[in-house]
Amino acid sequence: MALRINDTIPDLTVNTDQGTFSLHEWIGDSWAILFSHPKDFTPVCTTEFGAVAQLADEWEKRGAKVMGISVDGVEDHKKWKGDIETVSGATAGFPIIADDGLEVAKALDMLPADAYLPDGRTPADSATVRSVFIIGPNKKVQLMMTYPMTVGRNFAEVLRALDGLQRTYEQPLATPANWETGQDVIVALALDDAAAEEKYGKLDKKLPYLRYAKNPA
């Protein structure tokens, strides 16, 4: 069965360059971001891991842990981090899962069930392993993105999406298109006007079903 938003992420035991973890124990009460790649020592992936490393302070500020996934082994991950740090000028302090048997890729529905890694493979053999999962403290999938091999991910957008998820988490709120932190939010229709104004103050009613409120503290 495909992994969907609001599914509980499988509690896999993963081997990384920083040791072995249970995913649920590693997440704990934090937000978590899992981001995957088809192979170490590849150009686009190196820039992406570097972008994640440069955002270390931003992830920490939001109480979010990050973990990479790549279908190579631990020793390759350790060597690759040297390249990542050279390119980005930042320490790649996050763990990277060694998914050399594709167990994580298959469990998170990033590859067909019959996928395998042939000898002498290229990134094309595992091209679909370029996904982002944002996981809530409840261990449930909050957001998923999958990219082709040719388009580098915009981690500023991942950060923006995380901000939106944290702003609306377990709240009757949503964010409009292109929302940025601090901007007005949309009040869900689960609240009528009176209840919405009692909870969030005066509403800016664009349409009967589109009501903005100031971003709550």
PyRosetta script that sets phi, psi and omega in degrees:
from pyrosetta import init, pose_from_sequence

init()
pose = pose_from_sequence("MALRINDTIPDLTVNTDQGTFSLHEWIGDSWAILFSHPKDFTPVCTTEFGAVAQLADEWEKRGAKVMGISVDGVEDHKKWKGDIETVSGATAGFPIIADDGLEVAKALDMLPADAYLPDGRTPADSATVRSVFIIGPNKKVQLMMTYPMTVGRNFAEVLRALDGLQRTYEQPLATPANWETGQDVIVALALDDAAAEEKYGKLDKKLPYLRYAKNPA")
pose.set_psi(1, 138.4)
pose.set_omega(1, -179.7)
pose.set_phi(2, -67.2)
pose.set_psi(2, 146.7)
pose.set_omega(2, 174.4)
pose.set_phi(3, -78.5)
pose.set_psi(3, 131.0)
pose.set_omega(3, -176.5)
pose.set_phi(4, -124.4)
pose.set_psi(4, 163.8)
pose.set_omega(4, 173.8)
pose.set_phi(5, -57.8)
pose.set_psi(5, 136.9)
pose.set_omega(5, -177.3)
pose.set_phi(6, 79.6)
pose.set_psi(6, -0.3)
pose.set_omega(6, 168.6)
pose.set_phi(7, -73.9)
pose.set_psi(7, 145.0)
pose.set_omega(7, 172.4)
pose.set_phi(8, -74.0)
pose.set_psi(8, 129.6)
pose.set_omega(8, -179.3)
pose.set_phi(9, -67.0)
pose.set_psi(9, 139.8)
pose.set_omega(9, 179.8)
pose.set_phi(10, -58.2)
pose.set_psi(10, 139.8)
pose.set_omega(10, 179.1)
pose.set_phi(11, -85.3)
pose.set_psi(11, 73.7)
pose.set_omega(11, -177.2)
pose.set_phi(12, -80.5)
pose.set_psi(12, 150.7)
pose.set_omega(12, 169.0)
pose.set_phi(13, -95.8)
pose.set_psi(13, 119.9)
pose.set_omega(13, -171.9)
pose.set_phi(14, -119.6)
pose.set_psi(14, 142.4)
pose.set_omega(14, 176.1)
pose.set_phi(15, -98.3)
pose.set_psi(15, 126.9)
pose.set_omega(15, -177.4)
pose.set_phi(16, -129.0)
pose.set_psi(16, 175.3)
pose.set_omega(16, 176.3)
pose.set_phi(17, -71.0)
pose.set_psi(17, -8.6)
pose.set_omega(17, 178.0)
pose.set_phi(18, -113.9)
pose.set_psi(18, 14.2)
pose.set_omega(18, 178.4)
pose.set_phi(19, 119.2)
pose.set_psi(19, -174.3)
pose.set_omega(19, -177.6)
pose.set_phi(20, -103.6)
pose.set_psi(20, 135.1)
pose.set_omega(20, -175.9)
pose.set_phi(21, -133.5)
pose.set_psi(21, 148.5)
pose.set_omega(21, 158.4)
pose.set_phi(22, -82.9)
pose.set_psi(22, 129.6)
pose.set_omega(22, -177.3)
pose.set_phi(23, -59.5)
pose.set_psi(23, -42.3)
pose.set_omega(23, -178.5)
pose.set_phi(24, -65.4)
pose.set_psi(24, -41.0)
pose.set_omega(24, 178.6)
pose.set_phi(25, -68.1)
pose.set_psi(25, -37.7)
pose.set_omega(25, 179.4)
pose.set_phi(26, -64.6)
pose.set_psi(26, -42.6)
pose.set_omega(26, 178.4)
pose.set_phi(27, -64.4)
pose.set_psi(27, -44.2)
pose.set_omega(27, -179.0)
pose.set_phi(28, 58.4)
pose.set_psi(28, -129.6)
pose.set_omega(28, 178.7)
pose.set_phi(29, -100.2)
pose.set_psi(29, 16.8)
pose.set_omega(29, -175.7)
pose.set_phi(30, -96.1)
pose.set_psi(30, 169.9)
pose.set_omega(30, 161.7)
pose.set_phi(31, -81.0)
pose.set_psi(31, 153.9)
pose.set_omega(31, -179.0)
pose.set_phi(32, -141.4)
pose.set_psi(32, 146.5)
pose.set_omega(32, 176.2)
pose.set_phi(33, -125.8)
pose.set_psi(33, 122.0)
pose.set_omega(33, 174.2)
pose.set_phi(34, -107.2)
pose.set_psi(34, 127.4)
pose.set_omega(34, -179.7)
pose.set_phi(35, -132.3)
pose.set_psi(35, 130.0)
pose.set_omega(35, -168.2)
pose.set_phi(36, -117.1)
pose.set_psi(36, 159.5)
pose.set_omega(36, -174.0)
pose.set_phi(37, -145.7)
pose.set_psi(37, 151.0)
pose.set_omega(37, -175.2)
pose.set_phi(38, -78.4)
pose.set_psi(38, -20.5)
pose.set_omega(38, -176.3)
pose.set_phi(39, -171.8)
pose.set_psi(39, 146.2)
pose.set_omega(39, 173.5)
pose.set_phi(40, -71.6)
pose.set_psi(40, 163.4)
pose.set_omega(40, 175.7)
pose.set_phi(41, 57.3)
pose.set_psi(41, 42.4)
pose.set_omega(41, 175.5)
pose.set_phi(42, -121.0)
pose.set_psi(42, 150.8)
pose.set_omega(42, -167.3)
pose.set_phi(43, -66.5)
pose.set_psi(43, -52.4)
pose.set_omega(43, -177.1)
pose.set_phi(44, -63.9)
pose.set_psi(44, -43.4)
pose.set_omega(44, -178.4)
pose.set_phi(45, -62.2)
pose.set_psi(45, -36.8)
pose.set_omega(45, 179.2)
pose.set_phi(46, -63.0)
pose.set_psi(46, -41.7)
pose.set_omega(46, 178.5)
pose.set_phi(47, -67.5)
pose.set_psi(47, -34.7)
pose.set_omega(47, -179.1)
pose.set_phi(48, -69.9)
pose.set_psi(48, -44.9)
pose.set_omega(48, 176.9)
pose.set_phi(49, -61.5)
pose.set_psi(49, -36.1)
pose.set_omega(49, 176.6)
pose.set_phi(50, -63.6)
pose.set_psi(50, -40.1)
pose.set_omega(50, 178.3)
pose.set_phi(51, -62.9)
pose.set_psi(51, -39.8)
pose.set_omega(51, 177.4)
pose.set_phi(52, -64.3)
pose.set_psi(52, -41.9)
pose.set_omega(52, 179.1)
pose.set_phi(53, -62.2)
pose.set_psi(53, -40.1)
pose.set_omega(53, -179.5)
pose.set_phi(54, -66.0)
pose.set_psi(54, -22.1)
pose.set_omega(54, -178.4)
pose.set_phi(55, -94.9)
pose.set_psi(55, 15.8)
pose.set_omega(55, -175.2)
pose.set_phi(56, -53.0)
pose.set_psi(56, -44.2)
pose.set_omega(56, -179.1)
pose.set_phi(57, -66.1)
pose.set_psi(57, -33.8)
pose.set_omega(57, -179.8)
pose.set_phi(58, -70.4)
pose.set_psi(58, -41.1)
pose.set_omega(58, 176.7)
pose.set_phi(59, -61.7)
pose.set_psi(59, -44.8)
pose.set_omega(59, -178.1)
pose.set_phi(60, -63.7)
pose.set_psi(60, -40.3)
pose.set_omega(60, -180.0)
pose.set_phi(61, -58.7)
pose.set_psi(61, -31.5)
pose.set_omega(61, -177.4)
pose.set_phi(62, -96.3)
pose.set_psi(62, 5.6)
pose.set_omega(62, -179.8)
pose.set_phi(63, 65.1)
pose.set_psi(63, 35.7)
pose.set_omega(63, -177.1)
pose.set_phi(64, -113.8)
pose.set_psi(64, 133.8)
pose.set_omega(64, 173.8)
pose.set_phi(65, -97.5)
pose.set_psi(65, 148.1)
pose.set_omega(65, 177.6)
pose.set_phi(66, -124.1)
pose.set_psi(66, 144.3)
pose.set_omega(66, 178.1)
pose.set_phi(67, -143.4)
pose.set_psi(67, 129.2)
pose.set_omega(67, 176.8)
pose.set_phi(68, -87.2)
pose.set_psi(68, 162.5)
pose.set_omega(68, 175.0)
pose.set_phi(69, -136.5)
pose.set_psi(69, 129.0)
pose.set_omega(69, 174.1)
pose.set_phi(70, -146.9)
pose.set_psi(70, 145.7)
pose.set_omega(70, -172.6)
pose.set_phi(71, -89.4)
pose.set_psi(71, 45.5)
pose.set_omega(71, 169.8)
pose.set_phi(72, -125.1)
pose.set_psi(72, 177.7)
pose.set_omega(72, -173.5)
pose.set_phi(73, -87.6)
pose.set_psi(73, 172.6)
pose.set_omega(73, -176.3)
pose.set_phi(74, -59.4)
pose.set_psi(74, -44.8)
pose.set_omega(74, -177.0)
pose.set_phi(75, -64.8)
pose.set_psi(75, -37.2)
pose.set_omega(75, 175.1)
pose.set_phi(76, -64.0)
pose.set_psi(76, -40.9)
pose.set_omega(76, 179.2)
pose.set_phi(77, -59.0)
pose.set_psi(77, -44.6)
pose.set_omega(77, -178.2)
pose.set_phi(78, -62.8)
pose.set_psi(78, -41.7)
pose.set_omega(78, 178.8)
pose.set_phi(79, -68.5)
pose.set_psi(79, -41.2)
pose.set_omega(79, -177.8)
pose.set_phi(80, -62.7)
pose.set_psi(80, -34.0)
pose.set_omega(80, 179.9)
pose.set_phi(81, -58.9)
pose.set_psi(81, -29.3)
pose.set_omega(81, 175.8)
pose.set_phi(82, -61.6)
pose.set_psi(82, -43.6)
pose.set_omega(82, 177.4)
pose.set_phi(83, -65.5)
pose.set_psi(83, -43.2)
pose.set_omega(83, -179.7)
pose.set_phi(84, -57.9)
pose.set_psi(84, -44.7)
pose.set_omega(84, -177.6)
pose.set_phi(85, -70.7)
pose.set_psi(85, -34.3)
pose.set_omega(85, 176.9)
pose.set_phi(86, -63.8)
pose.set_psi(86, -44.7)
pose.set_omega(86, -177.7)
pose.set_phi(87, -70.8)
pose.set_psi(87, -41.7)
pose.set_omega(87, -171.8)
pose.set_phi(88, -91.3)
pose.set_psi(88, -22.6)
pose.set_omega(88, -174.3)
pose.set_phi(89, 70.6)
pose.set_psi(89, 19.5)
pose.set_omega(89, -178.7)
pose.set_phi(90, -133.1)
pose.set_psi(90, 151.7)
pose.set_omega(90, 179.2)
pose.set_phi(91, -77.2)
pose.set_psi(91, 127.9)
pose.set_omega(91, 177.2)
pose.set_phi(92, -87.9)
pose.set_psi(92, 79.5)
pose.set_omega(92, -172.2)
pose.set_phi(93, -84.8)
pose.set_psi(93, -2.6)
pose.set_omega(93, -178.0)
pose.set_phi(94, -86.2)
pose.set_psi(94, 153.8)
pose.set_omega(94, 176.7)
pose.set_phi(95, -76.6)
pose.set_psi(95, 154.2)
pose.set_omega(95, 174.4)
pose.set_phi(96, -123.7)
pose.set_psi(96, 123.4)
pose.set_omega(96, 178.3)
pose.set_phi(97, -69.1)
pose.set_psi(97, 135.9)
pose.set_omega(97, 173.6)
pose.set_phi(98, -92.6)
pose.set_psi(98, 89.4)
pose.set_omega(98, -175.7)
pose.set_phi(99, -95.6)
pose.set_psi(99, 51.7)
pose.set_omega(99, -174.4)
pose.set_phi(100, -72.0)
pose.set_psi(100, -10.3)
pose.set_omega(100, 174.0)
pose.set_phi(101, -106.2)
pose.set_psi(101, 4.4)
pose.set_omega(101, 179.0)
pose.set_phi(102, 65.9)
pose.set_psi(102, 15.2)
pose.set_omega(102, -178.7)
pose.set_phi(103, -61.9)
pose.set_psi(103, -44.5)
pose.set_omega(103, -178.6)
pose.set_phi(104, -70.2)
pose.set_psi(104, -43.8)
pose.set_omega(104, -179.8)
pose.set_phi(105, -57.9)
pose.set_psi(105, -40.5)
pose.set_omega(105, 179.9)
pose.set_phi(106, -74.5)
pose.set_psi(106, -41.1)
pose.set_omega(106, -178.8)
pose.set_phi(107, -64.6)
pose.set_psi(107, -32.3)
pose.set_omega(107, 179.3)
pose.set_phi(108, -94.6)
pose.set_psi(108, 9.8)
pose.set_omega(108, 173.2)
pose.set_phi(109, 61.9)
pose.set_psi(109, 42.4)
pose.set_omega(109, 177.5)
pose.set_phi(110, -98.0)
pose.set_psi(110, -9.1)
pose.set_omega(110, -178.8)
pose.set_phi(111, -142.7)
pose.set_psi(111, 157.3)
pose.set_omega(111, 171.8)
pose.set_phi(112, -60.7)
pose.set_psi(112, 151.5)
pose.set_omega(112, -176.2)
pose.set_phi(113, -60.6)
pose.set_psi(113, -27.0)
pose.set_omega(113, -177.5)
pose.set_phi(114, -95.9)
pose.set_psi(114, 12.4)
pose.set_omega(114, 179.8)
pose.set_phi(115, -66.2)
pose.set_psi(115, 150.4)
pose.set_omega(115, 177.1)
pose.set_phi(116, -150.5)
pose.set_psi(116, 171.7)
pose.set_omega(116, -178.7)
pose.set_phi(117, -111.7)
pose.set_psi(117, 101.1)
pose.set_omega(117, 180.0)
pose.set_phi(118, -70.2)
pose.set_psi(118, 157.7)
pose.set_omega(118, 175.3)
pose.set_phi(119, -60.5)
pose.set_psi(119, 140.9)
pose.set_omega(119, 178.0)
pose.set_phi(120, 67.1)
pose.set_psi(120, 26.0)
pose.set_omega(120, -176.0)
pose.set_phi(121, -63.5)
pose.set_psi(121, 162.3)
pose.set_omega(121, 171.3)
pose.set_phi(122, -115.8)
pose.set_psi(122, 171.0)
pose.set_omega(122, 176.8)
pose.set_phi(123, -56.6)
pose.set_psi(123, -25.6)
pose.set_omega(123, -179.1)
pose.set_phi(124, -62.1)
pose.set_psi(124, -26.4)
pose.set_omega(124, -180.0)
pose.set_phi(125, -69.7)
pose.set_psi(125, -19.9)
pose.set_omega(125, 177.8)
pose.set_phi(126, -132.8)
pose.set_psi(126, 38.7)
pose.set_omega(126, -172.7)
pose.set_phi(127, -60.1)
pose.set_psi(127, -30.1)
pose.set_omega(127, -176.3)
pose.set_phi(128, -75.5)
pose.set_psi(128, -7.6)
pose.set_omega(128, 178.7)
pose.set_phi(129, -81.9)
pose.set_psi(129, 62.4)
pose.set_omega(129, 175.5)
pose.set_phi(130, -137.7)
pose.set_psi(130, 71.6)
pose.set_omega(130, -174.0)
pose.set_phi(131, -124.0)
pose.set_psi(131, 157.1)
pose.set_omega(131, 173.5)
pose.set_phi(132, -124.1)
pose.set_psi(132, 131.8)
pose.set_omega(132, 174.0)
pose.set_phi(133, -122.2)
pose.set_psi(133, 127.1)
pose.set_omega(133, 170.1)
pose.set_phi(134, -104.2)
pose.set_psi(134, 124.7)
pose.set_omega(134, -174.8)
pose.set_phi(135, -113.2)
pose.set_psi(135, 133.7)
pose.set_omega(135, 178.3)
pose.set_phi(136, -82.7)
pose.set_psi(136, 170.1)
pose.set_omega(136, 177.7)
pose.set_phi(137, -60.7)
pose.set_psi(137, -18.5)
pose.set_omega(137, 176.9)
pose.set_phi(138, -82.6)
pose.set_psi(138, 6.3)
pose.set_omega(138, 179.9)
pose.set_phi(139, 69.5)
pose.set_psi(139, 15.3)
pose.set_omega(139, -179.6)
pose.set_phi(140, -101.5)
pose.set_psi(140, 146.6)
pose.set_omega(140, 177.8)
pose.set_phi(141, -67.1)
pose.set_psi(141, 124.5)
pose.set_omega(141, 179.0)
pose.set_phi(142, -101.9)
pose.set_psi(142, -27.4)
pose.set_omega(142, -176.6)
pose.set_phi(143, -158.8)
pose.set_psi(143, 145.2)
pose.set_omega(143, 175.7)
pose.set_phi(144, -135.8)
pose.set_psi(144, 139.4)
pose.set_omega(144, 173.5)
pose.set_phi(145, -135.9)
pose.set_psi(145, 140.8)
pose.set_omega(145, 174.7)
pose.set_phi(146, -132.3)
pose.set_psi(146, 133.1)
pose.set_omega(146, -175.1)
pose.set_phi(147, -119.0)
pose.set_psi(147, 154.0)
pose.set_omega(147, 171.3)
pose.set_phi(148, -76.1)
pose.set_psi(148, 170.1)
pose.set_omega(148, -177.4)
pose.set_phi(149, -66.1)
pose.set_psi(149, -25.9)
pose.set_omega(149, -170.0)
pose.set_phi(150, -88.1)
pose.set_psi(150, -9.2)
pose.set_omega(150, -174.5)
pose.set_phi(151, -117.3)
pose.set_psi(151, 113.5)
pose.set_omega(151, 177.6)
pose.set_phi(152, -68.2)
pose.set_psi(152, 141.0)
pose.set_omega(152, -178.8)
pose.set_phi(153, -72.9)
pose.set_psi(153, 147.9)
pose.set_omega(153, 177.8)
pose.set_phi(154, -97.0)
pose.set_psi(154, 100.6)
pose.set_omega(154, -175.9)
pose.set_phi(155, -76.7)
pose.set_psi(155, -13.8)
pose.set_omega(155, 168.6)
pose.set_phi(156, -65.3)
pose.set_psi(156, -34.7)
pose.set_omega(156, 176.5)
pose.set_phi(157, -70.6)
pose.set_psi(157, -38.1)
pose.set_omega(157, 175.5)
pose.set_phi(158, -60.4)
pose.set_psi(158, -42.3)
pose.set_omega(158, 178.8)
pose.set_phi(159, -64.8)
pose.set_psi(159, -43.4)
pose.set_omega(159, 178.2)
pose.set_phi(160, -61.9)
pose.set_psi(160, -42.6)
pose.set_omega(160, 179.1)
pose.set_phi(161, -64.0)
pose.set_psi(161, -39.6)
pose.set_omega(161, 176.6)
pose.set_phi(162, -61.3)
pose.set_psi(162, -42.5)
pose.set_omega(162, 177.3)
pose.set_phi(163, -59.7)
pose.set_psi(163, -43.7)
pose.set_omega(163, 179.3)
pose.set_phi(164, -64.5)
pose.set_psi(164, -41.2)
pose.set_omega(164, 178.2)
pose.set_phi(165, -64.0)
pose.set_psi(165, -42.5)
pose.set_omega(165, 180.0)
pose.set_phi(166, -68.4)
pose.set_psi(166, -33.8)
pose.set_omega(166, 179.3)
pose.set_phi(167, -68.1)
pose.set_psi(167, -35.2)
pose.set_omega(167, -174.0)
pose.set_phi(168, -102.0)
pose.set_psi(168, -2.1)
pose.set_omega(168, -174.2)
pose.set_phi(169, -59.7)
pose.set_psi(169, 120.0)
pose.set_omega(169, 178.9)
pose.set_phi(170, 56.3)
pose.set_psi(170, 29.2)
pose.set_omega(170, 176.6)
pose.set_phi(171, -124.7)
pose.set_psi(171, 150.1)
pose.set_omega(171, 176.8)
pose.set_phi(172, -79.0)
pose.set_psi(172, 56.9)
pose.set_omega(172, -175.8)
pose.set_phi(173, -133.4)
pose.set_psi(173, 159.1)
pose.set_omega(173, 172.7)
pose.set_phi(174, -144.0)
pose.set_psi(174, 168.4)
pose.set_omega(174, 177.1)
pose.set_phi(175, -115.6)
pose.set_psi(175, 141.7)
pose.set_omega(175, 179.4)
pose.set_phi(176, -77.8)
pose.set_psi(176, 176.0)
pose.set_omega(176, 176.6)
pose.set_phi(177, -55.4)
pose.set_psi(177, 138.7)
pose.set_omega(177, 174.1)
pose.set_phi(178, 63.5)
pose.set_psi(178, 19.6)
pose.set_omega(178, -179.2)
pose.set_phi(179, -60.4)
pose.set_psi(179, 142.5)
pose.set_omega(179, 173.2)
pose.set_phi(180, -126.2)
pose.set_psi(180, 156.3)
pose.set_omega(180, -179.0)
pose.set_phi(181, -53.4)
pose.set_psi(181, 132.4)
pose.set_omega(181, 179.0)
pose.set_phi(182, 97.4)
pose.set_psi(182, -18.9)
pose.set_omega(182, 179.2)
pose.set_phi(183, -77.5)
pose.set_psi(183, 165.3)
pose.set_omega(183, -179.7)
pose.set_phi(184, -61.0)
pose.set_psi(184, 152.6)
pose.set_omega(184, -179.7)
pose.set_phi(185, -116.9)
pose.set_psi(185, 164.6)
pose.set_omega(185, 178.9)
pose.set_phi(186, -96.2)
pose.set_psi(186, 134.9)
pose.set_omega(186, 177.4)
pose.set_phi(187, -89.9)
pose.set_psi(187, 130.8)
pose.set_omega(187, -178.0)
pose.set_phi(188, -66.7)
pose.set_psi(188, 153.3)
pose.set_omega(188, -178.9)
pose.set_phi(189, -72.9)
pose.set_psi(189, -4.4)
pose.set_omega(189, 174.7)
pose.set_phi(190, -63.4)
pose.set_psi(190, -22.2)
pose.set_omega(190, 177.5)
pose.set_phi(191, -106.0)
pose.set_psi(191, 132.1)
pose.set_omega(191, 172.2)
pose.set_phi(192, -75.7)
pose.set_psi(192, 174.7)
pose.set_omega(192, -174.5)
pose.set_phi(193, -57.6)
pose.set_psi(193, -43.2)
pose.set_omega(193, -177.4)
pose.set_phi(194, -64.3)
pose.set_psi(194, -45.9)
pose.set_omega(194, -179.8)
pose.set_phi(195, -66.8)
pose.set_psi(195, -37.5)
pose.set_omega(195, -180.0)
pose.set_phi(196, -65.9)
pose.set_psi(196, -42.5)
pose.set_omega(196, -179.5)
pose.set_phi(197, -70.7)
pose.set_psi(197, -32.5)
pose.set_omega(197, 176.3)
pose.set_phi(198, -65.0)
pose.set_psi(198, -36.4)
pose.set_omega(198, -176.5)
pose.set_phi(199, -84.9)
pose.set_psi(199, -38.5)
pose.set_omega(199, -170.4)
pose.set_phi(200, -121.9)
pose.set_psi(200, 0.8)
pose.set_omega(200, -179.8)
pose.set_phi(201, 87.6)
pose.set_psi(201, -168.3)
pose.set_omega(201, -175.5)
pose.set_phi(202, -58.7)
pose.set_psi(202, 136.4)
pose.set_omega(202, -179.1)
pose.set_phi(203, -98.5)
pose.set_psi(203, 148.5)
pose.set_omega(203, 170.5)
pose.set_phi(204, -102.0)
pose.set_psi(204, 101.8)
pose.set_omega(204, -172.6)
pose.set_phi(205, -93.3)
pose.set_psi(205, 102.4)
pose.set_omega(205, 177.8)
pose.set_phi(206, -78.9)
pose.set_psi(206, -38.9)
pose.set_omega(206, 178.4)
pose.set_phi(207, -146.3)
pose.set_psi(207, 162.6)
pose.set_omega(207, 178.7)
pose.set_phi(208, -55.4)
pose.set_psi(208, -29.1)
pose.set_omega(208, -178.4)
pose.set_phi(209, -105.9)
pose.set_psi(209, 2.9)
pose.set_omega(209, 179.1)
pose.set_phi(210, -125.6)
pose.set_psi(210, 99.7)
pose.set_omega(210, -174.3)
pose.set_phi(211, -126.2)
pose.set_psi(211, 123.3)
pose.set_omega(211, -179.7)
pose.set_phi(212, -97.4)
pose.set_psi(212, 148.6)
pose.set_omega(212, 171.8)
pose.set_phi(213, -132.5)
pose.set_psi(213, 155.2)
pose.set_omega(213, 174.2)
pose.set_phi(214, -60.1)
pose.set_psi(214, 143.7)
pose.set_omega(214, -179.6)
pose.set_phi(215, -59.9)
pose.set_psi(215, 117.1)
pose.set_omega(215, -178.0)
pose.set_phi(216, -64.8)
pose.set_psi(216, 153.0)
pose.set_omega(216, 178.6)
pose.set_phi(217, -67.3)
pose.dump_pdb("model.pdb")
